[in-house]
Amino acid sequence: MTRDYEALEKMAETTQYLENLITYANAPIIVWDASLRITRFNNAFERLTGRAADEVVGRSPEILFPENRREELMELIRETTAGERWETVEIPILTADGRIRTVLWNSAAVYEDDRKTVSSVIAQGHDITGRKQAEEALQRAHDELETRVLERTLKLREANEALQAEIAERIRAEEAVKAERKRLYDVLEMLPVYVILLSPDYHVPFANRFFRERFGESGGRRCFEYLFGLTEPCENCESYNVLKTGAPHHWEWTGPDGHDYDIFDFPFTEADGSLHILEVGIDITKRKRAEEALQRLNETLEERVAERTDELAKANAILNAICENTPAPIYVTDRRSRLVMCNPAVLRTLGRSHPEVLGKSKAELLGPEVGGPVVANEQRVMETGITETFEEEIENRIYYSTKTPLRNLQGDVTGAIAVGTEITELKRVEAQRQKLLEQLQQSAEEMEVQNEELQCTTEQLQEKTEELALLNRALQESEEHFRSLIENASDIILLLDMQGRITYASPSVNQIGGYEPDNLIGTDVLDLIHPEDAPKALEAVRTGVLRPSTRLTFEVRVRDAAGRWIILDVTGANLIREGSERRFIVNARDITDRKHAEEERNRLITGLEEAHREANLYLDIITHDIRNANNVSSIYADLMLELLEGAERTYARKLRDSISRSTEILMNVSTIRRIHTSSTGFSPVDLNAVVNEEAGNFRGASVHREIPPLEVQADNLLSTVFMNLIGNSVKFGGPDVEIVVRAEERDGEVLVTVEDNGPGVPDDVKEKLFHRFERGKARGRGDGLGLFICRTVIERYGGRIWIEDRVSGRPEEGAAFRFTLKPAKQDRDPVS
């Protein structure tokens, strides 16, 4: 009787072991009885289907199958209750949210005591998406489970008949269990993570080598005593929440060694029925430090960019206000002399609105006769790259125009900036004055020739005297008109004698410099000019003396009445005339604010460029170090896959997949940087060669090519498009996917198609796929960058990319990615 009691106790222990094994197994397990009603539905099956066990237990398995295959699959279920077994049978499972998951199943029948009548069927499945490598381990585990069940059943039935044989079998089984435990212990000792068991009274009955090396031996002490030196348990201990909830718990912990750990706690029932805690800790210290460093860097960069952006916006606002309110016409043209910006003064000159002038050249707005010379002057400045000044006549008005080449960040000329000053009235007054002076000169010569006749003819002398009086009055009126124009001008106008002394100063010197005009009369102009700029001014005067017809332009710093230095844009001309007093006329415009704004803008641009270079440097360092860390981690993951089995092997495989995904993300980041930093000069590329090379990188995949001999305008980034599109088809289409790459010339473009017979893409996510960080449900998981990179590269080539159904109107039968490229024989401008 004692032996019978021991056998029953052993059987109960075994039954409890099997119950725990089924409930907490990583693989989905289901059991149905002979009446086709579900009796067991473990935790893994709940995670797989999204259904709770309470929803399905007692119901027919048909609720787990797609409607269009229920009859077929229920027939398979009926065959199992007749004694048939499933061995690696693929069956689709319908989840609670309507998705279909393909699962690889094995089943076994459990018989009544007569060994003929099937009482129930137990089935174990595996989600085979990306898990082909685990099939052999799964089969071995299934066979071992079936063998153990048969052995235990045989021992129970023969217990009364052959007690000694049962004892011997039990001894053999115990030795096998000891060997299995030893094997598990060895595996736990080799893991690069810590694994411990915690008892309800806070003792640590088991700790693997990793834990002991980090925290030492417990020596029978409780966890809070030898880890933290406390006399009482930790308040709100995260680990012991498992005993309260009975559910797994995931949290993070900073250990007494200063390392950060990712903690997974599970309820664990010992052989004696007592509830313990199984805790697994993964050291994530390096990952946490890298994430914190990257976060700090991102915050710093965002702050600096925001500061620079705000400063640049303020500077631009100042420049815009000056440009909008100045009476001087200011405009900007592109390389073809088409207006891209102009201020209100230009619109008033042309008598048109913004929409009417933008995008058009002066030749189109004023006609070739008037606008043609203006466009020619702009083209000359853009070709030479040198700032020049011109006199231009527009709509019967004359402008003194300064034109400057506009350059991009690379220093290439992309257009021209023009600033004009109307001098129509000044030119008219000068012409009148010149005409009067010439008439006076002519009259004087005639008077000298006819002196003898004048002495004899009083009447003729009187007539000439009256004529001279009339001319003098006209000259006086002209000078008064000229003086009125000068005194009301916004620019400073000065007259200088040959010694550089001021003989006339316009009233605007008070508004700009704070000087009274009369107080400047007789002042040496060099006394007002900054010592560093004085040689430049002297050189300009010498040039004016040697070449009187030359118009002089330069910038100088001048001290105002308050002692501050202001910057003037000076235009000068020699007024030397034969027989008259030698003088210079100087026109000066205050450009101090503009110069300061330009300096501030250049400073901001330099700061932004430095910040960009610094950000790129940090990114290079981070990606380099992470890639090296991934390489080392991948080696350890491969070693773990070779050494581990069962659930531990699954965790190791997931670890390796995560490392591969991280490496793929780094490659995508590098590709995006290449897109934004590489040269935009394209050259003929053999389309066949690129497709063949990329298709060859996917060994084992079925990639058909239908591409005639074609060359397209592209660069070495074209291969990334085919790598991503073919890689997507292989990744999401499964092992049997058929991929076709074809190309054809159509309407002056090359149309390229990459299509597959995989799961396809629903209509509502087609447009989103090419956006950054967008993914479609039908195409699985990803970082959302691959198709965004494809779109960026294709648009950089001047093409477009989109997605269609392989069979129109039937997205479930596969996707077709299409994009256009420009043929190499087609002339095209470089992409700006």
For each residue, the residues with C-beta under 8 A, 3 or more apart:
1: 4 5
2: 5 6
3: 6 7 163 167
4: 1 7 8 159 160
5: 1 2 8 9
6: 2 3 9 10
7: 3 4 10 11 155 156 159 166 170
8: 4 5 11 12
9: 5 6 12 13
10: 6 7 13 14 170
11: 7 8 14 15 152 156
12: 8 9 15 16
13: 9 10 16 17 271
14: 10 11 17 18 152
15: 11 12 18 19
16: 12 13 19 20 269 273
17: 13 14 20 21 271
18: 14 15 21 22 149
19: 15 16 22 23
20: 16 17 23 24 269
21: 17 18 24 25 145
22: 18 19 25 29 31 40 42
23: 19 20 42 43
24: 20 21 42 43 266
25: 21 22 29 42 43 44 124
26: 44 647 650
27: 44 124 125 126 138
28: 42 44 45 47 48 49 103 124 125 126 127
29: 22 25 40 42 44 45 122 123 124 125
30: 38 40 41 42 45 61 122 123 125
31: 22 38 39 40 41 120 121 122 123
32: 36 37 38 39 61 77 81 120 121 123
33: 36 37 39 119 120 121
34: 81 117 118 119 120
35:
36: 32 33 60 61 74 77 78 81
37: 32 33 58 59 60
38: 30 31 32 41 56 57 58 59 60 61
39: 31 32 33 57 58 120
40: 22 29 30 31 57 122
41: 30 31 38 45 46 51 53 56 57
42: 22 23 24 25 28 29 30 45 46 53
43: 23 24 25 46 47
44: 25 26 27 28 29 47 48
45: 28 29 30 41 42 48 49 53 125
46: 41 42 43 49 50 51 52 53
47: 28 43 44 50
48: 28 44 45 93 95 101 103 125 127
49: 28 45 46 64 93 94 95 96 101
50: 46 47 95 96 97
51: 41 46 55 56 95 96
52: 46 55 56
53: 41 42 45 46 56 57
54: 57
55: 51 52 59
56: 38 41 51 52 53 59 63 64
57: 38 39 40 41 53 54
58: 37 38 39
59: 37 38 55 56 63
60: 36 37 38 63 74
61: 30 32 36 38 64 65 73 74 77
62: 65 70 73 74
63: 56 59 60 94
64: 49 56 61 93 94
65: 61 62 69 70 73 74 91 92 93 94
66: 69 70 92 94 100
67: 70
68:
69: 65 66 72 73 92
70: 62 65 66 67 73 74
71: 74 75
72: 69 75 76
73: 61 62 65 69 70 76 77 91 92
74: 36 60 61 62 65 70 71 77 78
75: 71 72 78 79
76: 72 73 79 80 86 89 91
77: 32 36 61 73 74 80 81 121
78: 36 74 75 81 82
79: 75 76 82 84
80: 76 77 83 84 85 86 107 109 118 121 123
81: 32 34 36 77 78 109 118 121
82: 78 79 118
83: 80 109 118
84: 79 80 109
85: 80 106 107 108 109
86: 76 80 89 105 106 107 123
87: 106
88: 104 105 106 135 139
89: 76 86 104 105 106 107
90: 102 103 104 105 128
91: 65 73 76 102 103 105 125
92: 65 66 69 73 100 101 102 103
93: 48 49 64 65 100 101 102 103 125
94: 49 63 64 65 66 98 99 100
95: 48 49 50 51 98 99 100 101
96: 49 50 51
97: 50
98: 94 95
99: 94 95
100: 66 92 93 94 95
101: 48 49 92 93 95 127 129
102: 90 91 92 93 127 128 129
103: 28 48 90 91 92 93 125 126 127 128
104: 88 89 90 125 126 128 135 138
105: 86 88 89 90 91 123 124 125
106: 85 86 87 88 89 123 124 125 138 139 142
107: 80 85 86 89 121 122 123 124
108: 85 121 122 123 142 146 149
109: 80 81 83 84 85 118 120 121
110: 118 119 120 121 122 149
111: 114 115 116 117 118 119
112: 115 116 117 118 119
113: 157
114: 111 117
115: 111 112
116: 111 112
117: 34 111 112 114
118: 34 80 81 82 83 109 110 111 112 121
119: 33 34 110 111 112
120: 31 32 33 34 39 109 110
121: 31 32 33 77 80 81 107 108 109 110 118
122: 29 30 31 40 107 108 110
123: 29 30 31 32 80 86 105 106 107 108
124: 25 27 28 29 105 106 107 138 142 145
125: 27 28 29 30 45 48 91 93 103 104 105 106
126: 27 28 103 104 131 134 135 138
127: 28 48 101 102 103 131
128: 90 102 103 104 131 132 135
129: 101 102
130: 657
131: 126 127 128 134 135
132: 128 135 735
133: 653
134: 126 131 137 138 649 650 653
135: 88 104 126 128 131 132 138 139
136: 139 140
137: 134 140 141 645 646 649
138: 27 104 106 124 126 134 135 141 142
139: 88 106 135 136 142 143
140: 136 137 143 144
141: 137 138 144 145 646
142: 106 108 124 138 139 145 146
143: 139 140 146 147
144: 140 141 147 148
145: 21 124 141 142 148 149
146: 108 142 143 149 150
147: 143 144 150 151
148: 144 145 151 152
149: 18 108 110 145 146 152 153
150: 146 147 153 154
151: 147 148 154 155 169 173
152: 11 14 148 149 155 156
153: 149 150 156 157
154: 150 151 157 158
155: 7 151 152 158 159 166 169 170
156: 7 11 152 153 159
157: 113 153 154
158: 154 155 161 162 165 166
159: 4 7 155 156 162 163 166
160: 4 163
161: 158
162: 158 159 165 166
163: 3 159 160 166 167
164: 167 168
165: 158 162 168 169
166: 7 155 158 159 162 163 169 170
167: 3 163 164 170 171
168: 164 165 171 172
169: 151 155 165 166 172 173
170: 7 10 155 166 167 173 174
171: 167 168 174 175
172: 168 169 175 176
173: 151 169 170 176 177
174: 170 171 177 178
175: 171 172 178 179
176: 172 173 179 180
177: 173 174 180 181
178: 174 175 181 182
179: 175 176 182 183
180: 176 177 183 184
181: 177 178 184 185
182: 178 179 185 186
183: 179 180 186 187
184: 180 181 187 188
185: 181 182 188 189
186: 182 183 189 190
187: 183 184 190 191 643 644 645 648
188: 184 185 191 195 208
189: 185 186 208 209
190: 186 187 209 643
191: 187 188 194 195 208 210 640 648
192: 210 636 640
193: 210 280 281 282 283
194: 191 207 208 210 211 214 261 279 280 281
195: 188 191 206 207 208 210 211 278 279 280 281
196: 204 206 207 208 211 278 279 281
197: 204 205 206 207 268 276 277 278 279
198: 202 203 204 223 239 240 276 277 279
199: 202 203 204 205 274 276
200: 243 274 275 276
201: 222
202: 198 199 222 223 224 233
203: 198 199 218 220 222 223
204: 196 197 198 199 207 218 222 223
205: 197 199 276
206: 195 196 197
207: 194 195 196 197 204 211 212 215 218
208: 188 189 191 194 195 196 211 212
209: 189 190 212 213
210: 191 192 193 194 195 213 214
211: 194 195 196 207 208 214 215 281
212: 207 208 209 215 216 217
213: 209 210
214: 194 210 211 255 257 259
215: 207 211 212 226 227 255 256 257
216: 212 226
217: 212
218: 203 204 207 221 222 223 226
219: 226
220: 203
221: 218 225 226
222: 201 202 203 204 218 225 226 233
223: 198 202 203 204 218 226 227
224: 202 227 228 230 232 233 234
225: 221 222 228 229 230 231
226: 215 216 218 219 221 222 223 229
227: 215 223 224 255 256
228: 224 225 234 256
229: 225 226
230: 224 225 233 234
231: 225
232: 224
233: 202 222 224 230 237 240
234: 224 228 230 237
235:
236:
237: 233 234 240 241
238: 241 249 251 253 263 265
239: 198 242 249 263 265 277 279
240: 198 233 237 243 244 277
241: 237 238 244 245 249 265
242: 239 245 246 247 248 249 265 266 267 277
243: 200 240 246 267 275 277
244: 240 241
245: 241 242 249
246: 242 243 267
247: 242 267
248: 242 264 265 266 267
249: 238 239 241 242 245 263 264 265
250: 262 263 264 265
251: 238 263 265
252: 260 261 262 263 284
253: 238 260 261 263 281
254: 258 259 260 261
255: 214 215 227 258 259 260 261 281
256: 215 227 228
257: 214 215
258: 254 255 285
259: 214 254 255 283 285
260: 252 253 254 255 283 284 285 288
261: 194 252 253 254 255 281 282 283 284
262: 250 252 281 282 284
263: 238 239 249 250 251 252 253 279 280 281
264: 248 249 250 279 280 281 282
265: 238 239 241 242 248 249 250 251 277 278 279
266: 24 242 248 277 278 279 280
267: 242 243 246 247 248 275 276 277 278
268: 197 275 276 277 278
269: 16 20 273 274 275 276
270: 273 274 275 276
271: 13 17
272:
273: 16 269 270
274: 199 200 269 270
275: 200 243 267 268 269 270
276: 197 198 199 200 205 267 268 269 270
277: 197 198 239 240 242 243 265 266 267 268
278: 195 196 197 265 266 267 268
279: 194 195 196 197 198 239 263 264 265 266
280: 193 194 195 263 264 266
281: 193 194 195 196 211 253 255 261 262 263 264
282: 193 261 262 264
283: 193 259 260 261 286
284: 252 260 261 262 287 288
285: 258 259 260 288 289
286: 283 289 290 629
287: 284 290 291
288: 260 284 285 291 292
289: 285 286 292 293
290: 286 287 293 294 622 625 626
291: 287 288 294 295
292: 288 289 295 296
293: 289 290 296 297
294: 290 291 297 298 622
295: 291 292 298 299
296: 292 293 299 300
297: 293 294 300 301 615 618
298: 294 295 301 302
299: 295 296 302 303
300: 296 297 303 304
301: 297 298 304 305 611 615
302: 298 299 305 306
303: 299 300 306 307
304: 300 301 307 308 611
305: 301 302 308 309 608 611
306: 302 303 309 310
307: 303 304 310 311
308: 304 305 311 312 604 607 608 611
309: 305 306 312 313
310: 306 307 313 314
311: 307 308 314 315 600 604
312: 308 309 315 316 601 604 605 608
313: 309 310 316 317
314: 310 311 317 318
315: 311 312 318 319 597 600 601 604
316: 312 313 319 320 601
317: 313 314 320 321
318: 314 315 321 322 593 597
319: 315 316 322 323 594 597 601
320: 316 317 323 324
321: 317 318 324 325
322: 318 319 325 326 593 594 597
323: 319 320 326 330 343
324: 320 321 343 344
325: 321 322
326: 322 323 330 343 345
327: 345 490
328: 345 419 420 421
329: 342 343 345 346 349 399 418 419 420 422
330: 323 326 342 343 345 346 417 418 419 420
331: 339 341 342 343 346 417 418
332: 339 340 341 342 406 415 416 417 418
333: 336 337 338 339 340 361 378 415 416 418
334: 337 338 340 414 415
335: 382 413 414 415
336: 333 361
337: 333 334 361 362 363 375 378 379 416
338: 333 334 359 360 361
339: 331 332 333 342 357 358 359 360 361 362
340: 332 333 334 358 359 415
341: 331 332 358
342: 329 330 331 332 339 346 347 354 357 358
343: 323 324 326 329 330 331 346 347
344: 324 347 348
345: 326 327 328 329 330 348 349
346: 329 330 331 342 343 349 350 357
347: 342 343 344 350 351 352 353 354 357
348: 344 345 351
349: 329 345 346 394 395 397
350: 346 347 357 365 366 395
351: 347 348 395
352: 347 356 357 365
353: 347 356 357
354: 342 347 357 358
355: 358
356: 352 353 360
357: 339 342 346 347 350 352 353 354 360 365
358: 339 340 341 342 354 355
359: 338 339 340
360: 338 339 356 357 364 365
361: 333 336 337 338 339 364 365 371 375
362: 337 339 365 366 370 371 374 375 378 394
363: 337 366 367 368 371 372 374 375
364: 360 361 371
365: 350 352 357 360 361 362 371
366: 350 362 363 370 371 374 394 395
367: 363 370 371 372
368: 363 371 372
369: 372
370: 362 366 367 373 374 393 394 395
371: 361 362 363 364 365 366 367 368 374 375
372: 363 367 368 369 375 376
373: 370 376 377 392
374: 362 363 366 370 371 377 378 392 394
375: 337 361 362 363 371 372 378 379
376: 372 373 379 380
377: 373 374 380 381 388 390 392 401 403
378: 333 337 362 374 375 381 382 403 416 418
379: 337 375 376 382 383
380: 376 377 383 384 388
381: 377 378 384 385 386 387 388 403 404 405 416
382: 335 378 379 385 405 413 415 416
383: 379 380
384: 380 381 388 405
385: 381 382 405 413
386: 381 405
387: 381 402 403 404 405
388: 377 380 381 384 402 403
389: 400 401 402 403 551 553 571
390: 377 400 401 403
391: 398 399 400 401 423
392: 373 374 377 398 399 401 420
393: 370 396 397 398 399
394: 349 362 366 370 374 397 399
395: 349 350 351 366 370
396: 393 424
397: 349 393 394 422 424
398: 391 392 393 422 423 424 427
399: 329 391 392 393 394 420 421 422 423 424
400: 389 390 391 420 421 422 423 571
401: 377 389 390 391 392 418 419 420 421
402: 387 388 389 418 419 420 553 569
403: 377 378 381 387 388 389 390 416 417 418
404: 381 387 416 417 418 419
405: 381 382 384 385 386 387 413 415 416 417
406: 332 413 414 415 416 417
407: 411 412 413 414
408: 411 412 414
409: 605
410:
411: 407 408
412: 407 408
413: 335 382 385 405 406 407
414: 334 335 406 407 408
415: 332 333 334 335 340 382 405 406
416: 332 333 337 378 381 382 403 404 405 406
417: 330 331 332 403 404 405 406
418: 329 330 331 332 333 378 401 402 403 404
419: 328 329 330 401 402 404
420: 328 329 330 392 399 400 401 402
421: 328 399 400 401 491 587 589
422: 329 397 398 399 400 425
423: 391 398 399 400 426 427
424: 396 397 398 399 427 428
425: 422 428 429 485
426: 423 429 430 482 485
427: 398 423 424 430 431
428: 424 425 431 432
429: 425 426 432 433 478 481 482 485
430: 426 427 433 434
431: 427 428 434 435
432: 428 429 435 436 478
433: 429 430 436 437 475 478 479 482
434: 430 431 437 438
435: 431 432 438 439
436: 432 433 439 440 471 474 475 478
437: 433 434 440 441 577 580
438: 434 435 441 442
439: 435 436 442 443 471
440: 436 437 443 444 468 471 475
441: 437 438 444 445 579
442: 438 439 445 446
443: 439 440 446 447 464 467 468 471
444: 440 441 447 448
445: 441 442 448 449
446: 442 443 449 450
447: 443 444 450 451 454 464
448: 444 445 451
449: 445 446
450: 446 447 453 454 460
451: 447 448 454 455
452: 455 456
453: 450 456 457 460
454: 447 450 451 457 460 461 464
455: 451 452 461
456: 452 453
457: 453 454 460 461
458: 461 462
459: 462 463
460: 450 453 454 457 463 464
461: 454 455 457 458 464 465
462: 458 459 465 466
463: 459 460 466 467
464: 443 447 454 460 461 467 468
465: 461 462 468 469
466: 462 463 469 470
467: 443 463 464 470 471
468: 440 443 464 465 471 472
469: 465 466 472 473
470: 466 467 473 474
471: 436 439 440 443 467 468 474 475
472: 468 469 475 476
473: 469 470 476 477
474: 436 470 471 477 478
475: 433 436 440 471 472 478 479
476: 472 473 479 480
477: 473 474 480 481
478: 429 432 433 436 474 475 481 482
479: 433 475 476 482 483
480: 476 477 483 484
481: 429 477 478 484 485
482: 426 429 433 478 479 485 486
483: 479 480 486 487
484: 480 481 487 488
485: 425 426 429 481 482 488 489
486: 482 483 489 493 506
487: 483 484 506 507
488: 484 485 507
489: 485 486 493 506 508
490: 327 508 511
491: 421 506 508 587 588 589
492: 505 506 508 509 512 513 568 586 587 588 589 590
493: 486 489 504 505 506 508 585 586 587 588
494: 502 504 505 506 509 525 585 586 588
495: 502 503 504 575 583 584 585 586
496: 500 501 502 503 525 583 584 585 586
497: 500 501 503 581 582 583 584
498: 545 582 583 584
499: 524
500: 496 497 524 525 526 541
501: 496 497 522 523 524 525
502: 494 495 496 505 520 521 522 523 525
503: 495 496 497 521 522 583
504: 493 494 495 521
505: 492 493 494 502 509 515 517 518 520 521
506: 486 487 489 491 492 493 494 509 517
507: 487 488 510 511 517
508: 489 490 491 492 493 511 512
509: 492 494 505 506 512 513 515 517 520
510: 507 513 514 515 516 517
511: 490 507 508
512: 492 508 509 560 566 590
513: 492 509 510 558 560 561 566
514: 510 560 561 562
515: 505 509 510 519 520 560 561
516: 510 519 520
517: 505 506 507 509 510 520 521
518: 505 521
519: 515 516 523
520: 502 505 509 515 516 517 523
521: 502 503 504 505 517 518
522: 501 502 503
523: 501 502 519 520 527 528
524: 499 500 501 527
525: 494 496 500 501 502 528 529 537 586
526: 500 529 534 537 538
527: 523 524
528: 523 525 558 559
529: 525 526 533 534 537 556 557 558 559
530: 533 534 556 557 558 559 565
531: 534
532: 557
533: 529 530 536 537 555 556 557
534: 526 529 530 531 537 538
535: 538 539
536: 533 539 540 554 556
537: 525 526 529 533 534 540 541 554 556 570
538: 526 534 535 541 542
539: 535 536 542 543
540: 536 537 543 544 552 554 570 572
541: 500 537 538 544 545 584
542: 538 539 545 546
543: 539 540 546 547 550 552
544: 540 541 547 548 550 552 572 573 574 584
545: 498 541 542 548 574 576
546: 542 543
547: 543 544 550
548: 544 545 574 576
549: 574
550: 543 544 547 574
551: 389 571 572 573
552: 540 543 544 570 571 572 573
553: 389 402 569 570 571 572
554: 536 537 540 570
555: 533 567 568 569 570 591
556: 529 530 533 536 537 567 568 570
557: 529 530 532 533 565 566 567 568
558: 513 528 529 530 565 566 567 568 588
559: 528 529 530 563 564 565 566
560: 512 513 514 515 563 564 565 566
561: 513 514 515
562: 514
563: 559 560
564: 559 560
565: 530 557 558 559 560
566: 512 513 557 558 559 560 590 592
567: 555 556 557 558 590 591 592 595
568: 492 555 556 557 558 588 589 590 591
569: 402 553 555 588 589 591
570: 537 540 552 553 554 555 556 586 587 588
571: 389 400 551 552 553 586 587 588
572: 540 544 551 552 553 584 585 586 587
573: 544 551 552 584 585
574: 544 545 548 549 550 584
575: 495 582 583 584 585
576: 545 548 580 582 583
577: 437 580
578:
579: 441
580: 437 576 577
581: 497
582: 497 498 575 576
583: 495 496 497 498 503 575 576
584: 495 496 497 498 541 544 572 573 574 575
585: 493 494 495 496 572 573 575
586: 492 493 494 495 496 525 570 571 572
587: 421 491 492 493 570 571 572
588: 491 492 493 494 558 568 569 570 571
589: 421 491 492 568 569
590: 492 512 566 567 568 593
591: 555 567 568 569 594 595
592: 566 567 595 596
593: 318 322 590 596 597
594: 319 322 591 597 598
595: 567 591 592 598 599
596: 592 593 599 600
597: 315 318 319 322 593 594 600 601
598: 594 595 601 602
599: 595 596 602 603
600: 311 315 596 597 603 604
601: 312 315 316 319 597 598 604 605
602: 598 599 605 606
603: 599 600 606 607
604: 308 311 312 315 600 601 607 608
605: 312 409 601 602 608 609
606: 602 603 609 610
607: 308 603 604 610 611
608: 305 308 312 604 605 611 612
609: 605 606 612 613
610: 606 607 613 614
611: 301 304 305 308 607 608 614 615
612: 608 609 615 616
613: 609 610 616 617
614: 610 611 617 618
615: 297 301 611 612 618 619
616: 612 613 619 620 673
617: 613 614 620 621
618: 297 614 615 621 622
619: 615 616 622 623 669 673
620: 616 617 623 624
621: 617 618 624 625
622: 290 294 618 619 625 626
623: 619 620 626 627 666 669 670
624: 620 621 627 628
625: 290 621 622 628 629
626: 290 622 623 629 630 662 666
627: 623 624 630 631 663 666
628: 624 625 631 632
629: 286 625 626 632 633
630: 626 627 633 634 659 662 663 666
631: 627 628 634 635
632: 628 629 635 636
633: 629 630 636 637 655 659
634: 630 631 637 638 656 659 660 663
635: 631 632 638 639
636: 192 632 633 639 640
637: 633 634 640 641 652 653 655 656 659
638: 634 635 641 642 656
639: 635 636 642 643
640: 191 192 636 637 643 644 648 649 652 655
641: 637 638 644 649 652 653 656
642: 638 639
643: 187 190 639 640
644: 187 640 641 648 649 651 652
645: 137 187 648 649
646: 137 141 649 650
647: 26 650 651
648: 187 191 640 644 645 651 652
649: 134 137 640 641 644 645 646 652 653
650: 26 134 646 647 653 654
651: 644 647 648 654 655
652: 637 640 641 644 648 649 655 656
653: 133 134 637 641 649 650 656 657
654: 650 651 657 658
655: 633 637 640 651 652 658 659
656: 634 637 638 641 652 653 659 660
657: 130 653 654 660 661
658: 654 655 661 662
659: 630 633 634 637 655 656 662 663
660: 634 656 657 663 664
661: 657 658 664 665 783
662: 626 630 658 659 665 666
663: 627 630 634 659 660 666 667
664: 660 661 667 668 783
665: 661 662 668 669 783 785
666: 623 626 627 630 662 663 669 670
667: 663 664 670 671
668: 664 665 671 672 783 785 786 789
669: 619 623 665 666 672 673 785
670: 623 666 667 673 674
671: 667 668 674 675 717 720 789
672: 668 669 675 676 785 789 792
673: 616 619 669 670 676 677
674: 670 671 677 678 717
675: 671 672 678 717 789 792 793 796
676: 672 673
677: 673 674
678: 674 675 715 717
679: 715
680: 796 830 831 832
681: 715 830
682: 713 714 715 797 828 830 831
683: 713 714 715 824
684: 711 712 713 824
685: 689 690 711 712 713 714 715 718 824
686: 689 690 710 711
687: 690 691 707 710 711 712 743 750 752 821
688: 691 692 705 707 709 710
689: 685 686 692 693
690: 685 686 687 693 694 718 719 722
691: 687 688 694 695 705 707 722 741
692: 688 689 695 696 705
693: 689 690 696 697 719
694: 690 691 697 698 719 722 723 726
695: 691 692 698 701 703 705 722 726 741
696: 692 693 699
697: 693 694 723
698: 694 695 701 703 726 727 730
699: 696
700: 735
701: 695 698 726 729 730 737 739
702: 737 738 739
703: 695 698 726 739 740 741
704: 738 739 740 741
705: 688 691 692 695 740 741 742
706: 740 741 742 743
707: 687 688 691 710 741 742 743
708: 743 744
709: 688
710: 686 687 688 707 743 745 750 823
711: 684 685 686 687 823 824 825
712: 684 685 687 718 750 797 821 822 823 824
713: 682 683 684 685 797 798 821 822 823 824 826 828
714: 682 683 685 717 718 797 821
715: 678 679 681 682 683 685 718
716: 719
717: 671 674 675 678 714 720 721 793 796
718: 685 690 712 714 715 721 722 793 797
719: 690 693 694 716 722 723
720: 671 717 723 724 789 790 793
721: 717 718 724 725 789 790 793 794 819
722: 690 691 694 695 718 719 725 726 741 754
723: 694 697 719 720 726 727
724: 720 721 727 728 786 787 789 790
725: 721 722 728 729 754 790 817
726: 694 695 698 701 703 722 723 729 730 739 741 754
727: 698 723 724 730 731 786
728: 724 725 731 732 779 782 786 787
729: 701 725 726 732 733 737 739 754 756 758 815
730: 698 701 726 727 733 737 739
731: 727 728 780 782
732: 728 729 758 759 778 779 780
733: 729 730 736 737 739 756 757 758 759 814
734: 737 758
735: 132 700
736: 733
737: 701 702 729 730 733 734 756 757 758
738: 702 704 756 757
739: 701 702 703 704 726 729 730 733 754 755 756
740: 703 704 705 706 753 754 755 756
741: 691 695 703 704 705 706 707 722 726 752 753 754
742: 705 706 707 752 753
743: 687 706 707 708 710 750 751 752 753
744: 708 750 751
745: 710 748 749 750 751 823
746: 749 750 751
747:
748: 745 823 826
749: 745 746 799 820 821 822 823
750: 687 710 712 743 744 745 746 820 821 822 823
751: 743 744 745 746 818 819 820
752: 687 741 742 743 818 819 820 821
753: 740 741 742 743 816 817 818
754: 722 725 726 729 739 740 741 816 817 818
755: 739 740 806 814 815 816 817
756: 729 733 737 738 739 740 806 814 815
757: 733 737 738 806 813 814
758: 729 732 733 734 737 814 815
759: 732 733 778 779 812 814
760: 778 805 806 810 811 812 813 814 815
761: 765 766 769 776 778 779 803 811 815
762: 765 766 776 777 778 811
763: 766 811
764:
765: 761 762 768 769 774 776 777 778
766: 761 762 763 769 776 802 803
767: 770 771
768: 765 771 774 776
769: 761 765 766 774 775 776 779 787 803
770: 767 774 787 788 790 791 801 803
771: 767 768 774 784 788
772: 784 785 788
773: 783 784 785 788
774: 765 768 769 770 771 784 788
775: 769 779 781 782 784
776: 761 762 765 766 768 769 779
777: 762 765
778: 732 759 760 761 762 765 811
779: 728 732 759 761 769 775 776 782 815
780: 731 732
781: 775
782: 728 731 775 779 785 786
783: 661 664 665 668 773 786
784: 771 772 773 774 775 787 788
785: 665 668 669 672 772 773 782 788 789
786: 668 724 727 728 782 783 789 790
787: 724 728 769 770 784 790 791
788: 770 771 772 773 774 784 785 791 792
789: 668 671 672 675 720 721 724 785 786 792 793
790: 720 721 724 725 770 786 787 793 794 801 817 819
791: 770 787 788 794 795 801
792: 672 675 788 789 795 796
793: 675 717 718 720 721 789 790 796 797
794: 721 790 791 797 799 800 801 819 820 821
795: 791 792 798 799 800 801
796: 675 680 717 792 793 831
797: 682 712 713 714 718 793 794 821 822 831
798: 713 795 822 828 831
799: 749 794 795 819 820 821 822
800: 794 795 819 820
801: 770 790 791 794 795 817 818 819 820
802: 766 817 818 819
803: 761 766 769 770 815 816 817 818
804: 808 815 816 818
805: 760 808 809 810 811 813 814 815 816
806: 755 756 757 760 810 813 814 815 816
807: 810 813 814
808: 804 805
809: 805
810: 760 805 806 807 813
811: 760 761 762 763 778 805 815
812: 759 760
813: 757 760 805 806 807 810
814: 733 755 756 757 758 759 760 805 806 807
815: 729 755 756 758 760 761 779 803 804 805 806 811
816: 753 754 755 803 804 805 806
817: 725 753 754 755 790 801 802 803
818: 751 752 753 754 801 802 803 804
819: 721 751 752 790 794 799 800 801 802
820: 749 750 751 752 794 799 800 801
821: 687 712 713 714 749 750 752 794 797 799
822: 712 713 749 750 797 798 799 826 828
823: 710 711 712 713 745 748 749 750 826
824: 683 684 685 711 712 713
825: 711
826: 713 748 822 823
827:
828: 682 713 798 822
829: 832
830: 680 681 682
831: 680 682 796 797 798
832: 680 829
